[in-house]
Amino acid sequence: MNCEELRDAILAGKSATDPDIARHLEECEVCAEMFGGERIDGLLREAATGPVSLTPPTLGGPLDRVRSMRTPVRFAMAISAVLLIGGLNAVSLLRTDAVAYPGVRMGITLAALALSAMFIIAFVLRPVHLPRPDPRWLPGLVAGGLVLTIFFCILPEAHHQVMAHPESFKGQGDDFWPRAIGCLIYGCVMGFPTLALLWLVGRGGPSRSTALLGGLTAMALSGNVALQLHCPLVSVSHLLVGHLGVPVVLLSIGLPIALRWPRAG
């Protein structure tokens, strides 16, 4: 059964329990988002009382074609930003004290930040035809990303700054605020591609507030992946201002906007 045959079957009064319809809805995400779940029952009731439009949105433009791709493909495209940002910093912009920084701690930090960002991306890209998750998940994911960043910022210094590498001793005294603000800007710039790609592949399934807060949190986590790989400063005070400042600033901007939007988006 193809998409046109599915629409003809619905107009003929067949339900979602029909094996051919059920099989097609499992294989075609575009039809599943239009007709899956309880939607098909409502369309059947409308079809019984009068004409009903079963024409999917036009997928003519490049953006529409990207958003019509299957969710695993869209997810892979979105997380590629996190991976590419990490790869860029690891290859070309690696911190100058990398040799002195504990390898296990670096690996755990990067894995935790990146996986948290990917989990939030998966939540934002969840297809609308699937059952809606508990609305308390979003605040939990946002808070989890913030707590994770705080945790890695308040850990004991990774190494003794002066003995390990002279670059790690910078950012003190009059140099504190320029370095901290520089890291804050760097984290936001490096994290922005994640937000942009998430918008590019998103279908608008979750509410606008969910997409915004989830996207900003993923952006902040991605930015901290870049900072972890790039910034050689290890003092807790610098990390709390320059690195934790990335999610704090982004969410301070996004939260008031999200609260003004209707939940249904």
VOKE-185585 format. One record per residue (C-alpha): y, x, z; residue in one letter; residue number from 1. Coordinates in steps of 0.05 Angstrom, whole numbers, plus 5000, padded with zeros to 4 digits. Layout:
REM VOKE-185585
[[Y; X; Z]; "A"; NUM]
...
REM end
This chain:
REM VOKE-185585
[[5000; 5000; 5000]; "M"; 1]
[[5069; 5027; 4981]; "N"; 2]
[[5137; 5006; 5008]; "C"; 3]
[[5149; 4952; 4957]; "E"; 4]
[[5080; 4921; 4969]; "E"; 5]
[[5094; 4922; 5044]; "L"; 6]
[[5157; 4882; 5035]; "R"; 7]
[[5120; 4832; 4989]; "D"; 8]
[[5065; 4826; 5042]; "A"; 9]
[[5116; 4810; 5097]; "I"; 10]
[[5150; 4757; 5053]; "L"; 11]
[[5080; 4728; 5041]; "A"; 12]
[[5073; 4718; 5116]; "G"; 13]
[[5025; 4775; 5134]; "K"; 14]
[[5033; 4803; 5204]; "S"; 15]
[[5034; 4874; 5232]; "A"; 16]
[[4960; 4866; 5251]; "T"; 17]
[[4941; 4867; 5177]; "D"; 18]
[[4903; 4933; 5168]; "P"; 19]
[[4940; 4953; 5105]; "D"; 20]
[[5008; 4940; 5136]; "I"; 21]
[[4990; 4976; 5200]; "A"; 22]
[[4965; 5037; 5161]; "R"; 23]
[[5029; 5040; 5119]; "H"; 24]
[[5073; 5035; 5180]; "L"; 25]
[[5036; 5094; 5210]; "E"; 26]
[[5047; 5136; 5148]; "E"; 27]
[[5118; 5117; 5128]; "C"; 28]
[[5172; 5129; 5180]; "E"; 29]
[[5227; 5094; 5140]; "V"; 30]
[[5187; 5029; 5137]; "C"; 31]
[[5166; 5038; 5210]; "A"; 32]
[[5238; 5042; 5232]; "E"; 33]
[[5255; 4979; 5192]; "M"; 34]
[[5193; 4937; 5205]; "F"; 35]
[[5155; 4969; 5262]; "G"; 36]
[[5144; 4942; 5332]; "G"; 37]
[[5174; 4873; 5344]; "E"; 38]
[[5218; 4876; 5283]; "R"; 39]
[[5164; 4850; 5236]; "I"; 40]
[[5154; 4787; 5278]; "D"; 41]
[[5228; 4771; 5275]; "G"; 42]
[[5228; 4782; 5200]; "L"; 43]
[[5168; 4735; 5192]; "L"; 44]
[[5205; 4681; 5230]; "R"; 45]
[[5267; 4691; 5186]; "E"; 46]
[[5225; 4690; 5123]; "A"; 47]
[[5194; 4623; 5144]; "A"; 48]
[[5262; 4590; 5148]; "T"; 49]
[[5300; 4620; 5090]; "G"; 50]
[[5313; 4682; 5047]; "P"; 51]
[[5313; 4749; 5082]; "V"; 52]
[[5334; 4818; 5057]; "S"; 53]
[[5280; 4871; 5064]; "L"; 54]
[[5316; 4924; 5025]; "T"; 55]
[[5321; 4990; 5061]; "P"; 56]
[[5387; 5028; 5064]; "P"; 57]
[[5403; 5066; 5001]; "T"; 58]
[[5379; 5138; 5006]; "L"; 59]
[[5422; 5164; 4950]; "G"; 60]
[[5464; 5219; 4981]; "G"; 61]
[[5439; 5287; 5006]; "P"; 62]
[[5453; 5268; 5079]; "L"; 63]
[[5413; 5203; 5072]; "D"; 64]
[[5355; 5241; 5041]; "R"; 65]
[[5354; 5291; 5098]; "V"; 66]
[[5354; 5236; 5150]; "R"; 67]
[[5297; 5199; 5114]; "S"; 68]
[[5251; 5258; 5125]; "M"; 69]
[[5194; 5252; 5175]; "R"; 70]
[[5211; 5266; 5247]; "T"; 71]
[[5171; 5331; 5253]; "P"; 72]
[[5210; 5358; 5194]; "V"; 73]
[[5277; 5337; 5223]; "R"; 74]
[[5257; 5366; 5291]; "F"; 75]
[[5238; 5432; 5259]; "A"; 76]
[[5306; 5434; 5224]; "M"; 77]
[[5343; 5421; 5288]; "A"; 78]
[[5307; 5472; 5330]; "I"; 79]
[[5315; 5523; 5275]; "S"; 80]
[[5387; 5530; 5299]; "A"; 81]
[[5364; 5551; 5368]; "V"; 82]
[[5314; 5600; 5339]; "L"; 83]
[[5362; 5629; 5288]; "L"; 84]
[[5417; 5638; 5339]; "I"; 85]
[[5369; 5674; 5385]; "G"; 86]
[[5344; 5717; 5327]; "G"; 87]
[[5414; 5735; 5304]; "L"; 88]
[[5433; 5759; 5374]; "N"; 89]
[[5367; 5795; 5385]; "A"; 90]
[[5372; 5833; 5319]; "V"; 91]
[[5446; 5845; 5306]; "S"; 92]
[[5484; 5828; 5370]; "L"; 93]
[[5436; 5851; 5425]; "L"; 94]
[[5466; 5867; 5493]; "R"; 95]
[[5480; 5941; 5504]; "T"; 96]
[[5440; 5943; 5569]; "D"; 97]
[[5377; 5915; 5538]; "A"; 98]
[[5336; 5976; 5555]; "V"; 99]
[[5354; 5970; 5629]; "A"; 100]
[[5345; 5894; 5633]; "Y"; 101]
[[5277; 5872; 5662]; "P"; 102]
[[5235; 5848; 5603]; "G"; 103]
[[5196; 5795; 5641]; "V"; 104]
[[5259; 5764; 5669]; "R"; 105]
[[5291; 5764; 5599]; "M"; 106]
[[5230; 5730; 5569]; "G"; 107]
[[5225; 5676; 5623]; "I"; 108]
[[5300; 5661; 5618]; "T"; 109]
[[5300; 5655; 5542]; "L"; 110]
[[5237; 5613; 5541]; "A"; 111]
[[5262; 5565; 5594]; "A"; 112]
[[5330; 5555; 5561]; "L"; 113]
[[5302; 5548; 5491]; "A"; 114]
[[5245; 5500; 5511]; "L"; 115]
[[5294; 5457; 5550]; "S"; 116]
[[5339; 5452; 5489]; "A"; 117]
[[5280; 5434; 5445]; "M"; 118]
[[5257; 5380; 5493]; "F"; 119]
[[5326; 5348; 5492]; "I"; 120]
[[5328; 5353; 5415]; "I"; 121]
[[5261; 5316; 5412]; "A"; 122]
[[5289; 5262; 5458]; "F"; 123]
[[5351; 5252; 5415]; "V"; 124]
[[5310; 5249; 5350]; "L"; 125]
[[5259; 5200; 5378]; "R"; 126]
[[5246; 5148; 5323]; "P"; 127]
[[5274; 5079; 5339]; "V"; 128]
[[5209; 5043; 5322]; "H"; 129]
[[5175; 5076; 5382]; "L"; 130]
[[5182; 5044; 5451]; "P"; 131]
[[5249; 5062; 5483]; "R"; 132]
[[5243; 5113; 5539]; "P"; 133]
[[5269; 5098; 5609]; "D"; 134]
[[5345; 5103; 5606]; "P"; 135]
[[5343; 5148; 5667]; "R"; 136]
[[5311; 5202; 5625]; "W"; 137]
[[5377; 5223; 5593]; "L"; 138]
[[5414; 5237; 5658]; "P"; 139]
[[5352; 5274; 5682]; "G"; 140]
[[5350; 5317; 5620]; "L"; 141]
[[5424; 5333; 5623]; "V"; 142]
[[5421; 5348; 5697]; "A"; 143]
[[5358; 5390; 5686]; "G"; 144]
[[5393; 5432; 5633]; "G"; 145]
[[5452; 5443; 5680]; "L"; 146]
[[5408; 5461; 5739]; "V"; 147]
[[5368; 5509; 5697]; "L"; 148]
[[5431; 5545; 5675]; "T"; 149]
[[5456; 5548; 5747]; "I"; 150]
[[5389; 5576; 5770]; "F"; 151]
[[5391; 5634; 5722]; "F"; 152]
[[5464; 5648; 5738]; "C"; 153]
[[5454; 5654; 5814]; "I"; 154]
[[5392; 5698; 5813]; "L"; 155]
[[5402; 5768; 5842]; "P"; 156]
[[5433; 5817; 5793]; "E"; 157]
[[5382; 5839; 5741]; "A"; 158]
[[5396; 5913; 5754]; "H"; 159]
[[5445; 5958; 5790]; "H"; 160]
[[5504; 5955; 5744]; "Q"; 161]
[[5533; 6026; 5744]; "V"; 162]
[[5467; 6063; 5749]; "M"; 163]
[[5432; 6021; 5696]; "A"; 164]
[[5487; 6018; 5643]; "H"; 165]
[[5563; 6028; 5647]; "P"; 166]
[[5576; 5967; 5603]; "E"; 167]
[[5548; 5922; 5657]; "S"; 168]
[[5603; 5944; 5705]; "F"; 169]
[[5658; 5914; 5662]; "K"; 170]
[[5689; 5847; 5676]; "G"; 171]
[[5717; 5867; 5744]; "Q"; 172]
[[5788; 5859; 5771]; "G"; 173]
[[5839; 5845; 5716]; "D"; 174]
[[5783; 5846; 5665]; "D"; 175]
[[5746; 5788; 5698]; "F"; 176]
[[5780; 5728; 5665]; "W"; 177]
[[5785; 5757; 5594]; "P"; 178]
[[5711; 5773; 5595]; "R"; 179]
[[5691; 5706; 5626]; "A"; 180]
[[5733; 5666; 5577]; "I"; 181]
[[5706; 5708; 5520]; "G"; 182]
[[5635; 5691; 5539]; "C"; 183]
[[5652; 5617; 5546]; "L"; 184]
[[5680; 5616; 5476]; "I"; 185]
[[5623; 5658; 5449]; "Y"; 186]
[[5572; 5610; 5479]; "G"; 187]
[[5606; 5549; 5450]; "C"; 188]
[[5611; 5580; 5381]; "V"; 189]
[[5539; 5603; 5381]; "M"; 190]
[[5514; 5536; 5406]; "G"; 191]
[[5554; 5494; 5356]; "F"; 192]
[[5503; 5500; 5299]; "P"; 193]
[[5452; 5465; 5343]; "T"; 194]
[[5498; 5406; 5353]; "L"; 195]
[[5516; 5405; 5279]; "A"; 196]
[[5444; 5405; 5256]; "L"; 197]
[[5425; 5352; 5307]; "L"; 198]
[[5479; 5307; 5279]; "W"; 199]
[[5457; 5324; 5208]; "L"; 200]
[[5385; 5302; 5217]; "V"; 201]
[[5397; 5245; 5267]; "G"; 202]
[[5387; 5174; 5245]; "R"; 203]
[[5427; 5142; 5300]; "G"; 204]
[[5364; 5118; 5335]; "G"; 205]
[[5389; 5128; 5406]; "P"; 206]
[[5457; 5103; 5428]; "S"; 207]
[[5518; 5144; 5409]; "R"; 208]
[[5526; 5165; 5482]; "S"; 209]
[[5454; 5189; 5484]; "T"; 210]
[[5464; 5229; 5420]; "A"; 211]
[[5530; 5259; 5444]; "L"; 212]
[[5507; 5280; 5514]; "L"; 213]
[[5440; 5303; 5490]; "G"; 214]
[[5471; 5342; 5433]; "G"; 215]
[[5523; 5375; 5478]; "L"; 216]
[[5470; 5395; 5528]; "T"; 217]
[[5426; 5425; 5473]; "A"; 218]
[[5487; 5461; 5447]; "M"; 219]
[[5502; 5490; 5516]; "A"; 220]
[[5431; 5513; 5526]; "L"; 221]
[[5429; 5544; 5457]; "S"; 222]
[[5495; 5579; 5472]; "G"; 223]
[[5466; 5607; 5536]; "N"; 224]
[[5406; 5634; 5497]; "V"; 225]
[[5457; 5673; 5455]; "A"; 226]
[[5495; 5696; 5517]; "L"; 227]
[[5431; 5719; 5551]; "Q"; 228]
[[5416; 5763; 5492]; "L"; 229]
[[5487; 5787; 5479]; "H"; 230]
[[5526; 5794; 5544]; "C"; 231]
[[5512; 5858; 5585]; "P"; 232]
[[5549; 5834; 5648]; "L"; 233]
[[5502; 5818; 5705]; "V"; 234]
[[5548; 5799; 5763]; "S"; 235]
[[5537; 5729; 5790]; "V"; 236]
[[5611; 5714; 5790]; "S"; 237]
[[5616; 5728; 5715]; "H"; 238]
[[5554; 5687; 5699]; "L"; 239]
[[5579; 5627; 5740]; "L"; 240]
[[5645; 5626; 5703]; "V"; 241]
[[5630; 5652; 5633]; "G"; 242]
[[5559; 5627; 5623]; "H"; 243]
[[5554; 5565; 5666]; "L"; 244]
[[5623; 5547; 5641]; "G"; 245]
[[5594; 5530; 5573]; "V"; 246]
[[5555; 5467; 5595]; "P"; 247]
[[5608; 5449; 5647]; "V"; 248]
[[5664; 5449; 5596]; "V"; 249]
[[5623; 5413; 5542]; "L"; 250]
[[5598; 5359; 5588]; "L"; 251]
[[5667; 5350; 5619]; "S"; 252]
[[5692; 5333; 5550]; "I"; 253]
[[5632; 5292; 5528]; "G"; 254]
[[5618; 5251; 5590]; "L"; 255]
[[5684; 5211; 5592]; "P"; 256]
[[5676; 5196; 5518]; "I"; 257]
[[5603; 5173; 5526]; "A"; 258]
[[5621; 5128; 5585]; "L"; 259]
[[5672; 5092; 5541]; "R"; 260]
[[5620; 5077; 5488]; "W"; 261]
[[5574; 5016; 5493]; "P"; 262]
[[5504; 5035; 5512]; "R"; 263]
[[5476; 5003; 5451]; "A"; 264]
[[5519; 5050; 5409]; "G"; 265]
REM end
